[in-house]
Amino acid sequence: MADHTNMPVSMEIDEAAIDEGLYSRQLYVLGHEAMKRMASSNVLIVGLRGLGVEIAKNIALAGVKSVTIFDPEPVTVQDLSSQFFLRIEDIGKSRAEATLPRLAELNSYVPIHNLGGVPGQQVTVDLVKGFQAVVLCGVPYEKQLEINDWTHQNGVHFIAAETRGLFGAVFNDFGPKFTCVDPTGEQPLTGMIVSVEQDSEGLVTCLDETRHGLEDGNYVTFTEVQGMTELNGCEPRKVTVKGPYTFTIGDTSNLGNYKSGGIFTQVKMPKSIEFKSLRESLITPEFFVTDFGKFDRPATLHAGFQALSRFRSQNNRLPRPRNADDAAAVVSLAKAIDADVDEKIVAELAYQATGDLSPMIAVIGGFVAQEVLKACSAKFHPMVQHLYFDSLESLPATLPTEEDCQPIGSRYDGQIAVFGQKFQEKIANHRQFLVGSGAIGCEMLKNWSMIGLASGLRGIIHITDLDTIEKSNLNRQFLFRAKDLGKFKAEVAAAAVSEMNPDLVGKILANQEPVGPDTEGVYDEAFFDSIDGVTNALDNVKARLYMDQRCVFYKKPLLESGTLGTKGNTQVVIPHLTESYGSSQDPPEKETPSCTVKSFPNAINHTIEWSRKQFENLFVKPVQAVNTYLSEPNYLESSLKYSGSSKEQIEQIVSYLVTDKPLTFEECIIWARLQFERDYNNEIRQLLFSLPKDAVTTSGQPFWSGPKRAPDPLVFNSSDPTHLEYVIAAANLHAFNYGLKGERDAAIFRKVADSVIVPEFMPRSGVQIQVNENEPVAQADDGADEIEDLKLKLPSPSSLAGYRLTPVEFEKDDDTNFHIDFITAASNLRAMNYKIEPASRHTTKQIAGKIIPAIATTTSLVTGLVCLELYKIIDGKNKLEEFRNGFINLALPFFGFSEPIAAAKKKYGSTEWTLWDRFEFANDPTLNDIIAWFKSKHNLEITMVSQGVSMLWSSFVGKKKSEERLPMKFSKLVEHVSRKAIPPHVKQLVVEIMVSDEDGEDVEVPFLVVQI
């Protein structure tokens, strides 16, 4: 047998060859090296029904060298159940031929080829030669075995996949020796160390600020170790974890004595994986478990799918929907393979064999596409080796009859085969509100159009998204094309899916009003009464929490999901049953102490954070202050009176409006050169004057040790690319503030910068440096006389009537605007000051722009899982165990499912309640009415009443106020206390109360809804 390995020869990565504008979000998932390997891979996909096109779509978006498709069979109306790139007019054409033009539109960098063929022609070994990866979709096992026997011997990566109704199966064979270069895709761990013992174990102790996070079997290397210098750049050493701050690295007894310092960095070690051929795997399978609650399911489905394939070969057709005879034959075939199969599950597989469900295809198609990318790039751990997945919980509570599941010559036949016609009508008349039409939103709409959601007389889909389409969206928001750039996402998405399924024409209402307190007149009670549920496709927690609150208030089911690179999660929120999205939240992100960012950075993210603040402090805030001074009368008196840094603010306005106001671009270059001197030379010299390199702490320890790295000032050198890049970016941004024309010719910048006469700097005595977070921030002495002198230098606003500066609005995705250029150069210069490894522009952009890594495969899979829960909501399921929250990580890979958490129960008296309960009062009652009702019905005393931010009444307000407020109608009371009219669209008020029982103990009760 030939020894085939997938490891590529070492290659120089030409980052410019990868379109970072298009692949930006995906690059943060895969990295340049993996993308480069993908760009040399040709992939063949056999079978172009729903599953094949889903895989092809995700791979084309990801950016392989080419995608070739093979499916000469004629298009049927049933293909439209899930094949979103086919149309009614394509019926009778070859599937591959009809699909190719639409597939080719997805990514201009990925050519799509058609292998051709005639109807009835099957794939052969000759056809698969020349490809790095081959994917067979819905191909019988005999043909899979024939192709895999050859691929296994010849170093071609092989994947077979199929979906049957609510069941899916995947098989991987990446050859006898596959090397995975990065099994997890997580960032390598790094941390500071404070000691290394010189003995046979080599115990390393880390700085006790953060846990090291390493696991047994990880590998590390070291830098900046003093004393035991042999560790610096050493071959990776294997780790044994001893505690959260300690680990051993093996024998160090023959190394030098450790003195101080040092940083450990995890080294990702390649992992070799041996795959068995399909022929061998069918007999001795290795299962990848997708749901630990169905631990015995894979073995049953392993036999079931083989039995299904045999039935198909013997009868030249698949089992008929819900046909007992066909199901019995499949069960019999399965039992011949494995006597212990679960007969009910195999029978259900047979019943659904002709089923073709878009959500299940999205799950399996997203997963398989990521496996193809793993095969091509060697990035992330492949699935070993058989995956079986089902969502039988999505079946309706009342199972359809055989008659109800018969095909009717409709595009929904693939769904009717599983759920029946009656349930299809329910789907058609469902009404959903989709909040967001970005990556998840596009995939959601595609699934909804395929399943016929809202295609009936009563059905409707509302979409809202205020965003417009940008280039970086095209890599994973597959409903958008280059021609759509600048248009509203919601409108383009609605039009695209209406073209996929004409039944949705006029059924999708798109608008740009965002959800929020300001649009409650649009998304009001009547709106929520008109919908059956809400699906979030949002990218921020604030909007998610808001929609969650609205769904709780209006008692609507909510489907929630999110992705982060290869990770994804889904949550289902059901009224009166589950907790809500807001019931549990992630802990807040740990913030870097301001003194670390300002004076003591030790990691590149500290210098990037500093440079992001410099961007604001140089090109945004002072400019806004100038404009405010020019436009607001008495700005200095009214605003600066309450500011702790009024002298500094006035100095800024004087600088930007008088002393440093440029009239030419050359003056902008001079300003940038002097700014370089201030930030990277003078400030550092001042810091070292206040805290010399030999400074010691009160305990006699060196001050500059541990996380505190002693900096060195930089001397400007126009031949140093980073120095010059800083001046170019800073000068252009400064010019933008003043409306001056920019420049890009490096020679001009070099000439002007080198001619600048830099004033001599003398460090000042008595400058206080904030050393830790607990110390007060040193405040400048704002002398009143100096402030008055500064004010005299300012021109009166009336003398500059109409004159305004232009603040820079940070935009990370425009590579021509100098924003990321400035932040990268500024950060890397500061990193040079502190001897921190600089970061690439690409890395800086992610951290500064807070970019969420994203890839189409995860989005597709997560959306499929959400839609499998939507079936349950449409069916009206109401038991906790029928729903699933999901967490997936395609890199590992990992699937985890759990029942949603039940809504927490609370109690007042003998009454239990949850977040879904409330007290409702009609006809705008008085406060007296409400207080009396609680006393008579529940024997509870109201002690405080509030609405929004207004406290309306409490038991300790004066007698006069009580006598005035208690008899008031509730609406009048709210207007009286808040001194604002209630908007006309508000028909009910949410009210919070505090109550106590007869013993005077505080009791927690639900909120009140007062109809006005």
N, C-alpha and C positions, 0 to 999 in steps of 0.2 A: 504493500500500500504506500502511495506517495505521502510524504509528510508535508501537509499543507498548513501553513500558518497565515494568519490574517495581518500580522504586524507589518506596517509599511516601512520602507526604508526611511531613514531620517530625512526630513525635508525642511527646507527653509519656508517659513510661512509668510507668504506675501499678503500682508493684511490689506493692502490697497486693492487687491483683487476681489475682496469680498465687499459687496455693497452694504456698508454699515447703515446707510439711511433706511434700506429695506429690511435688513436682517437684524437691526439693532437689538430688539428685545430677545430674539432667539440666540444671538451671540452670547448674551449673558447666561444662557442655559447651557449651551454646548461649548463655547469657546472657539477661537479662530482655528486651532489645530484640528479639532474634530470636523469643523465645517469644511476645512480644506480637504480632508480625507473624503468627506461626503461628495465633494465636488469632482472627485475622480471616479465615482461609482455609477455604474449603469444598472438600473433595476428593471426587472420584468414582472409584470402583473398579469396573471392569467385569470380571466373571469371578470367581466365588467358589469355585473349587476350591482346592487347597492353597496355590498361590502367592498368589492374591488374598486369602485370609484371613490369610496371614502378613504381607502388606503392610498390610492393614487393622488387624491387631492392633498392629503396631509404631507406626502413625500415631496410632491411638486412644490408646495409652499415652503418646505424646509430647505430645498436647494441642493438636490443631488445633481450628478452630471447629466443624466437623462432618464426618462421614464418611458418604457416601451410597454404597450398594452396588447393583449391577444384575446379576442372574443369575437369570432366571426358569426355567432348566432344572431338571428333576426330579433329585433326589439319587439316585445309584446306589451300589451296594455298593463299586464301585471308587473312588469319591470318598473313601472312608474310608482309603485308602492314605496320604493326607497332610492331609486337611481335618479338623483337630483339633476344630473346633466343630460337627461333624456326628456323629450317633449312628445306630445301626442302625434305630431307630424313625423316623428322618427320611426313610428311603428313600421316594421318590415325591413328597415335598414339594418346593416351590421351594427351590433352594439358598440364595438370599438370605433368604427368609422363615425358613428353619430356622436360619440362621447368626445372624441379627440379635439375638435375645435374649442369646445368650452373648457376642457382640461388645460389646453395650451394657453388660454388667456390668463391663467392663475399667476404664472411667473415667467417673465420673458427670458430669464437666465436658464430655464429648464426646458429643453426641447422634448416634445412628446412624439413618440413614434408608434406606428401601428404595424404589427407583424402580418396583418392581412389574413388570408385563409378563406375557406368556404364553409358554409353551414355544415355541421356534422364533423368537421375536422377537429381532432383533439391535439393538445400540445404534445410534442415529442422531445426526446433528448437533443436532437439536432437543433431545435428551435431555442433551447435554453442556453446553448453555448455562447460564450462571449459576454455574459452578465455576471456581475459580482454578487447579486442577490436575486432570488426567484421567489415569488409569492403566488401560491395556488389558492384560488378562492372557490369553494364549493365543488372541488374536483373529487371524483370517487377515489376510494383508497387504493384500488389497483393501479390507477394512473399516478397517484402520489408516490406509491412504492417504486414504480418504474423510474420516475424522475429523481426521487431521492437517492436511489441506489447509485445513480451517476453523480449527483451533486456531492454526496458524502465522500466519494472517492476523489473528486476533482477540485476540492477547495471552493465550491460555490455555496453561499449561504442559502439555506432553504427554509421557507415558512409555508405551512398550509393552514388555512383558516376557513371556517364556515359558521353561519348562523342559521338556526332553525327555530323560527318563532322567538320564544323567550329563552332559548338556549344558544350558547356559543362555544366554539372549540378552536384552539390554536395549538399547533405543533411547531417547535423550533429545532433545527439542526444546523449549527454553525460549524460543523466539521469536527474531526477527531481532536484537533488542537486549536482552540480559539483563545486569543489573548485579549483580555479586557484591560485597557490602560488606566481606567478610573472607574472602579465599581460603583461609587456612590454619587460622584459629581459635587459633593460638598466642598466648600473652601478648605484648603489645608489649615489645620489648627496651628496657632503660633502663640508663644507666650514668653515672658521673661523668667529667668531662673536666678536663684540666689545662692545655690551651692550644688556641688557635685562631689560625692564622696569618692575617695581614691581606694577602691577595694574590688573584690571579685563581683559584686553586684552592681556597683555604680549607681547609687541612689541619687536622683536629681530632685531638688526641692525648688518649687516655683514660688514666685512672688505671691503673697497671699491676697492679692486684690481680686483675682478671678481664678476659677477652677480650670485645670488644663484641658479637660474634656476628652482626653485620649482613652483608648480602649486597649486591652491586651491584644498583642499582635500587630498594633500600629508600628510604623517606623518613623524615626525622627533624625534630623541632622541639626547642627548648631552653627551659630555665628556670634561674633563679638565676645567670646569667652576669653577672659584674661587668666593667665596662669596655665590652665589645662588647655593650651591652644591647639593641641592635636584634635580636639573635637570640632574646631572650626572647619566647615566644609567636609566633614568626615563622611565616609560611606554610611548610608542609612543604617541606624541601629534599632533593633527590635525592642519594643517597649513592653514591660510588665507593670501594670498599674498597682501602686501600693496604697494610694489614697487620693482624695480630690486635688491635692497639691503636690503629690510625690509620685515618681515612677522610677523604675530601674532600667538601665540601658546595657547591662552586661559589664564585663571586666574592664575596669579603668585603672587597675593597680600599677600598670607600667606607663601611665601618662603623667604629665607634670602636675604640680600642686595647684588646685583651683584657687584663684584669688578673688575674682569678682566678676559681675556682669554676665552677659550671655543671653541669647534668644534661641529657643528651640523652634523648629519648624517641622511640621508633619510632612513626610514624603509619601506620595501616593505610589504604591507598588503595583506593577502589573499582576493580573491574576490569570492563570491558565485554566481553561474550562474544557473538559472532554465531553463532547456530545455523542450520543448513540444515534445510529441510523433509525429511520422510522420502522424498518423491518424488525430491528432488535427492540425498539421502544414499545411496539405494540404488545410484545410478550412480557417485557420487564419495564413497565412505565415508571417514570419519575414525575410525580404530580406537583404542580404549583398550585397551592390552595388559595382560592380567591375569597372564600367565606368560611371562617373557622366555625361558624354555626352549622355548616353543612359539610362536616369533615369527611363523611363517608360518600358524599355525592360524586366526586371525581371518578372513583372506581366504577360506579354504576354507569356514568355517562361515557366512560372510556369504552365499555362494551356496547352501550346504546348507540353511539355514533357509528361504530363499526357495523353493528346490526342494520342500521339504517342504510348504510352504503351497500350492504349485501342485498337488502330488500330491493333497493333501487336497481342493482345489476340484474337481479333475477326477474323483476317485473317491468323493467324499463320505465319505471315511474316512481314517484315518491308515494308514501302512504297518503290516503285521502283524509281531509280534515275530519277529526272526531269520528273516524270510522273504526268500529270495534274489531272487525275482522282483520283489517290491516295492522292495527295496533297489536293484536294477539300474535300475528306472524312476526312482527319486529321483536316482541318480548321473547318469543320462542328462539329466535336467532341470537338474541342477547344472552339468554340463559345457556346456550351452547358454548358461548365464549367465556361466561363467568356465571356460575350457578347461583351466586349470592347477590345478583343485582336486585335493586329495588324495583319491583315490577310496575308500581304506580308511576314512578318517574320515567321509566322507559316508555310506558304507554303514553304518557303526556308528551314525550319527545316525538313519538310517532304521530300523535294527533296534530302536533304543530309543525310537522316536517315541511309543509309548503308555506309556512308562515314567513313573512318578510317584513321585519319591523325596523324602522329607521332608528329608534333609540338603541336597540340592541346592536345594530350595525355601527352606530357611533361609538359605543363602548369597545367592541371588538376591533373596529377599524382604527380607532385612536391608539389602542394598545399595539396592534400589529405594526402600524406605521412607525411607532417608536422603536419596536424591535428591528425593523428594517434599518433605521438610522443607527442603531447600536451595531448591527452587522457591518454597515458601511464605515462607521467612524471609530469603532472599538471603545466608544465612550458609554459608560453605564453598564450595569450587569445585565446580561440577557436572561430571559425567562428559561428555566430548565425544568421540564422540557415540554410537558403537556399542560395546557390550561383548559379547564372546563368552567363555564360560568352560566348561571341561570338566574332569572328573576321571576320564579313562579308566583311569588307573592303579588305580582302585578295583574294576575288573572282576576276577572270580576268575581265577586262573592257568589253570584249565580252563574254557574258555568254554562256556556252556550251549548245548544243542541247541535247534532250533526247537520241538520237541515239549515240551521241559522248560519253555519260556517261555510256553506257552499259558495264557490266563486260565482260572481254575477257579471263578469266581464267589465269590472270597474278597476280604476287605478288603486283602489283600496283593498283589492282581493287578498293581498298578502297579509293585511291586518285583520280582515274579516275571518280568514282561516284560523286565527288564534282567538279573537274576541267575539266574533259573530256580528251580524248586521245590526242587531239592536244596540249593542255597545258602540258600534261605529256611529250610529245616530247621536248617541250621547256625546261622543267626541266632537262631532260636527256642530253641535249646538252649545258647546262650552264657550265661556267668555273669560279671556285672560288679559291681565295687564302686565306687559313686559317693561320693566324699568331699566333702560340701558340697551343700546344696540351696538356695542363694541364686539369684542371677540366672542364672549359667551352669548351675547344677544344674537349675533349672526348665526351661530350654530343652533341656538334655540329655535329661531325662526325657520331655519332649514328643516329641522325635525318636525316642527309644528306643521309646516306646509306638506311634508310627506305623509304625516298621519291624518291630514285633513282636519286639523283642529280649527274650529270656528268656520268651517266651510258650509254649515247648514244655515237655515233661515234665521235662527235666533243667535247664531254664533258671531263673535266679534273679537278682534285682537287690538288692544290699544298699545302703542309703543311711545315712549318718550325718551329723547336723548338730545341734549342741546349741543353736543359736539359735532364738529365737522371732520371730514376724512383727511388724514395726513398720510404721508408716504409710509411711515413705519407701521401703520395699520394694515397695509396690504399683505404683510407676511403671515397674518393669522386671521384676519377678518375677511373671510373668503367671499363674501357677497359684494365686496368693493373692488373696483378696478382703477387703473391709473387715470382713466377719463373722469372718475368721480371725485378726484382730489378737490377739496374745498367745499363740497356739497354737504348737506346735513345727513348724518348717518341714518337717522330714523327713516327719512324719506327714501333714500337709496335702497336700504335694506328691505323696506316694505315693497318697493317696486320689483326688486330682484326675486323675492320669494313668490310674489304674485305671478311672475313669469314662470317660475318652476311649477306652480300649481294654479292654473287659471281659476279654480274654484274659489280662490282667496281674493280675487279682484273685487274691490269695494268692501272687503271684510277687515282690512287692516287700517286703522286710523293712526297716523303718525303725527306727533307734534313735538315742539321744541321746548315747551314749558318744563323746567326741571321740577322734581318733587321737592317740596319744602314748605315751611310755614307761609311763605309769600304766595304760594299757588293753591292754598286750601280752598280758594273760591273756585278754582278749576276742578281740582280733585276733591270734590265735596261729598256730602252724604249721598246725593243722588248718583254721583259717579260710582262710588263704592257699592251702592245697592245694585248697580247695573252689571257688576262683574262677579265671577265665581271664584276668582283667586288672583294672586299676584306672584309673579316670578321676578326675582331680582337678578340683574346682570350688571352689577355695579362694581366699581373699582376703588371705593373708599368706605371706611367704616361709618363715617358720619351719616351718609345717605342711607346706608344699610340700616342703621339704628332708627333713623327717622321712619323709613318704610315699615320696619318691624312694629314701631309704635302705632302707626296707622292701621296695620293689619290687626293688631290686638284690639284697637279701639272699635274697628268696624267688624271684628270677628271673621276675618277672611284667612283662608289658608295661604301660607307663604312658602315658596320654594327658594332656597338660598344656596348659593354656591360661590366658589372662588378658586383661583389657581395661583401658584407661585412656582414658576419654572416647571419642573416635572411633578410637583405636588399639587393635589387638588382635594377639595372637600365639598360635601353636599350636606345640607340640613333641611329637614322638612318640619314646618311649623303648622300644627293643626289645632284649630280652636277647641278649647275645653279639654284638650288631650295632652299636648306637649308643652314644654317650656318654650319661650320665644327666643329669637336670636339674641336679644339683649339680656337674657337671663344669665348668661355667662360670657365673660369677655377675657381676651388675652391680657396678661399683665402689660403695663406700659413699657415701651422700649427704654432700655437703660441709656441715660444721657451722659455724654462726656462732661466732666466738670469744666466750668468756664476757665478756671486757672490753667488747666492742662492745655486747652486749645490756645489760650492767650500766650502762655510763657513756657510750658513744659510738654510739648507734643512728643510722643514716642512711637506713633504709628501713622501710616499715611492717611488714614481716615481723619485723624486730628488735623493734619495740614490741609486736607480738602475742606473740612468744615470751616477752618480759619479763612481759607481763600474765598469760600462762598460768602462769608460775612464781609470780607474786603470788597467783594463785588457790590454788595448792597451799600457799604459805607463810602464807596468812591463814586458809583455811577447811578445810585438810586436815591438814597436818603437825603444827601445834601441838595440834590437837584429838586426834590420834592419840597425841602425846606425853603429854598429860594423862591419857588413858585408860590408857596403859601405866603411868604413874606410879601410878595408882589401883589397877591390877590386878596388877602384878608386884612382889613383895616385893624390897626392896633395889635397885630400878631405878636410883636415882641413883648408888649406889655401883658397881654392876656395869656399867651401860651408859655412864655419863658419864665413867667413869675412862679409857675408851679413845677418847673423843671429843675432837677438837681445839677444839670450841666449846661446852664444858660450861656456861660462864657464860651464854652466849646462850640455850642450851636451857632452863636453869633459869629465866631471866628470862621466857621465853615461857610456861612452866608457871605461874609466879607471876602473870603478866598475865592469862592465860585462866582461872585458877582463883580468883584473889584480887582483884588491884587493878582489873582491867577486866571483871570478870564482871558481865554485865548482869542486872538483875532485871525490867526492863521493855523494851518495844520502843523507847521513846524513848531509852533509854541506848544501844541499838544504832545509832540515827541519830547520836548524839553521837560514838560510836566511829568510824563511817564518815566523819564530817566531819573528825575529827582525823587519820584515816588519809590522807585527801585531802591535808591540810596537810603531813604527813610526806613523802609520796611525790612530790608535784608542786610543793611550795614549798621545804620545809626541805632535802630531799636535793639539790635543784638548787642552792640557795644555798650549801650546803656544798661541792658540786663546783666551783662558780665561785669560792669562797673559796680552795680548794686549787689550782685551775687557772684563774686569772682570764682574762677574754676577751683581754687583751693579753699573755698568757704566750707565751714563745718556747721553742723546743727548744734543745738544746745547740749546734746548728749555726746558731742565730740565726733560724730560720724561725718564722713564727707557728704556735703549737701548734694553735689551732683553725682548721685548713684541711684541704683535701682531704676525706677521708671523715669527719673529726671536725667535727661541727656544734656550735657553741656554743649551749647551751640558755638558756631564760629561765624563771624561776619563774612559776607560775600563781597568780593571786589568785582565791580562791573567789568565785563569783558564782552565786547560786541561780537567777538568771534564764537562765543559760546551760544549754541542755538537756543537754549532755554532762556538765557538772559535777553537775547534779541526778540524771541517770541513774546516775552512779557511786555517789552516796550511797544512792539507792534500792536498787540491786542489792547493794551491800556490806552495808547494814543488814539486808536480808532474809536474806542468806546467813549473816551473823553470828547472827541470830536463830534460823535453822535449826540452827546448831551447838548452841544452848542450849535448843531445843524451845519457843521463844517464837513466838507467832502473828505472822505477817508483816502487811504493809500495802502498799497501792498508791496511796493518795491523795497526789498530788504536793504538795498544799497543806500537808499535815502535815509532810512532809519539809522543805519550804521554810521553814516557821515554826520548826521545831526547829533546823535547820542554821544559820539566820541568828542564832539566839540563843546559839550556842555561843561561849564565851570561849576563844579560842585562845591558849595560852601563848606568850610571846615566845621566839623562836629566836635563839640566838647560835652562829654557826659556830665549830667547834673547830679549834685549831691542831694541826699534826702528823699530820693524817689522811692516810694513804697511799692513793693511787688507782692501781689496776692499769691501766697504759696500754697494754700489749700482752700477748700470750699467754705470752711468755717470762719475764715478771716474776712473782715469787712473789705469791700472793694475800695481801693484808695480813691478819694474824691479830690478833684482839682479845686484849688482855692479860687473861688470866683470873686475877685476883687471888684467892688462896686465901681471904683474909678476907672479900672481897665475896661469894664463893660461899657461905661458911658463913652470912653474914648473910641471903642470899637463901633458903637452905634453911629458916631459922627462920621465914620468912614463910609457908611451905607448910603447909597443914593435913595432919594425918596421914591416910593412905589409910583407916584404920579409922574415922575420924570421918565419912567420906563413903562408907560401905559401900553398894554398889549404884549410886552416882551415876556417870553417864557422860555425856559430850558426844557429839554425832552428827557425825562427819566428813561433808563433802559428797562424794558420788561423782559425778565429772564425767559429765554426760550432755548431749551436744551437740544431740540431736534433740527435746528437750522445751522448747518456747518459753516455758513458764510458770515455769521453775525459776530464772531469773535468772543461770544459769551463763554463757551466751554474752552476755547483757546486761552482766554485770560485765566480762568479758574485752574486749568491744568498747569500753565506756566507758574502762576502765583503759588500753587500748592507745591510744585516740584522744587521751586527755589527755596521755599521754607524747609522742605525735606532735606535739601542740600545743607542748609544752615545746621540742621540737627542730625546729619548723617543717617537719614532714614531713606530706605530704598524708594526712589521715585515711582510714580504710577503712570501707565499709559493714558493717553487721552480717552480711550475707550472705557477704562476702569474708572477714571475720574468722572466721566460723564454719568456713569451709573450711580455713583455715590452722591455726587453733587445734585443730580437731577432726580434722585430717589426713584430710579426706574425699577419697575417690577419686572423681573425676567419672565418671559412668556414664550410658549411654543404651541403650535396648533394641535399637536397630538393630545396634550393634556386637556385642552379646551374641549376637544371633540368628545373625549371619554367622559369628562365630568358632566357635560351637557346631556349625554346619553343617560347617565345615572339619574339626573334630575327628571328627565322625561319618563323614565320607568316609575318614578314616584308620582308623576302627574297622572298616569293611568289610574293610580289608586285613589287620588283625589277626585277624579271624574267619576269613579265608581262609588264614591261616598264612604270609603272604608273608615271605620272609627275605633279600631283597636290598635293599641300601641305596638303590639308585636307584628302588625302587618306592614309597618313602615320601616325604612332603613336610612340612617345617616351614614355617609361614606367618607373614608379617607383613603387616598391612593398616592403612591409615589412610583412613577413609571421608571425612575432611575434604578431602583433596587432589584426588581420591582416589588411592590407591596400593595395589597388590597386589604382594607379593614372595614367591616360593617358593624353597626350596632343599632339597637332599637333607640329611637329618640328618647331623651330624658323626659319623664312625666312632669307636668306642671306642678310646682311645689305647692303643697296644701298648707293653708294657714287656718286659724280658727278664731271666731269671736262667739262667746257663749257656747252653744252646742252646734253652731253653724260652721261648716268647713267651706273655705273659698280658695280660689286660685287667681292668678293674674288676669284670667279671662272674665271674672265676675265684676259687676259694678251695681250700684244703686241708681235707678232711673227715676227722675221726677219730671212730670209733665206740666204743661200750662203755666210755666214761669212762676213758681211758688214764691212765697216770702221766706226769709230766713227763719222766721218764727215757725212757719209750717214745717220746715225741715227738722228744726230742733225738736219740735213736739212729736214728729213722726218717729224719730230715733228713740225718744224717751218712752213713748207708748208701745212701740213694736218690739224694741230690743232692750229696753231699760238701759240705754247708753246715753251719757251726757256728752254733748259736743263741747269741746273746749277751744277749738280754733277752726276757722274756715279760711281757705285761700284759693285763689283762682289765678293761674299764670304766676306773675310775680307780685300780685297784690294780695296782702292779707286783708280779708274783708271784715273779719270780726274775731275777737277772742274773749274769753271769759274775764280777762283782766282789763279790757278797755273801760273807759269811764262810763258812768250811768247815762250821761247825756248822749254820747255816741251810740250806746246800745239802744236807747229809746228811739234814736233817729234811724238806725240801720235795720233793726230786727223786723219792723213792719214793711220794709221796702220789698217790692218785687225784685227777684234775683237779678234780672237784666239791669234794672235801674241801679241796684246796689253796686254791681260791677262797674258801671259807667261812672257812678258817683265817686268810688274810691280810686279807680284808675285814671279818672279825668280824661277818658277817651271814649268815643262812641264805639259801640260794637259794630264791626263791619256787617253790611247787609246780608252777606252769604252765610254768616254764622247763625245756625239754628239751634245749636246746643253748646253748653259750656261744660268743660271738664273741671271738676272741683275736688280739691283734696281737703279732708277733714281730720282732726285729731279728736279722739273720743276717750272717755274713761268709763269703767264699769261702776257698779254700785259700791265697790270697795275703794274707789278712787284710783284704781290701777289703769295705766294707759293700755289701750287695746288697739291693735292694728286692724283696720277695716278696708274694704275696697274703695276705689274712688267713686265719685258721684257724677252722673251725667244729668244736667238740668236742661230740659227743653224750654226754649224761650219763644 
